[in-house]
Amino acid sequence: MKLKFATVGAFALILGACSQQEEPAPVYITPEYDKVGNPSCPAGTQLATTEAGQTVCDPVAQ
């Protein structure tokens, strides 16, 4: 009985390790807005718009 559980557990572990991984979603920084409503981003990032239409700060590729 223990051998059966060990075999099933090893099989599940192998399937889990070989399963297709999802591509990680990009992490964006929320821009800061001045009194007039103009967005600005910290150093090392640039202002960008996502496909959903959100204004975000995207890291600059080096």
C-alpha positions in Angstrom: 0.0 0.0 0.0 2.8 2.4 0.8 4.5 1.6 -2.5 1.3 2.5 -4.3 1.1 5.9 -2.6 4.8 6.5 -3.3 4.3 5.7 -7.0 1.3 7.9 -7.3 3.0 10.7 -5.5 6.1 10.5 -7.7 4.0 10.4 -10.8 2.0 13.5 -9.7 5.3 15.3 -8.8 6.7 14.6 -12.3 3.5 15.7 -14.0 3.5 18.9 -11.9 7.1 19.7 -12.8 6.6 19.1 -16.5 3.3 21.0 -16.8 3.3 24.1 -19.0 4.1 27.2 -17.0 2.2 30.5 -17.6 4.2 33.5 -18.7 4.5 36.0 -15.9 2.5 39.2 -16.1 4.5 42.4 -16.2 4.6 44.5 -13.1 3.9 48.2 -13.6 4.2 51.2 -11.2 1.3 53.6 -10.8 2.3 57.1 -12.0 2.0 60.1 -9.7 -0.3 62.9 -10.8 0.1 66.6 -10.2 -2.7 69.0 -9.2 -3.7 69.5 -12.9 -3.8 65.7 -13.5 -0.6 65.3 -15.5 1.1 61.9 -14.8 4.8 61.6 -14.0 7.0 58.5 -13.4 10.1 58.0 -11.2 13.6 57.7 -12.6 14.2 54.5 -14.6 10.7 54.3 -15.8 8.7 55.8 -18.7 5.1 56.6 -19.2 3.2 53.9 -21.1 -0.4 52.8 -21.8 -1.5 49.2 -21.4 -3.7 47.3 -23.9 -6.6 47.9 -21.4 -6.0 51.7 -21.7 -4.4 52.2 -18.3 -1.6 54.8 -17.9 1.3 53.1 -16.1 5.1 53.6 -15.5 7.0 50.9 -17.4 10.7 50.1 -16.6 13.1 51.3 -19.2 15.1 48.5 -20.9 18.8 48.9 -20.5 
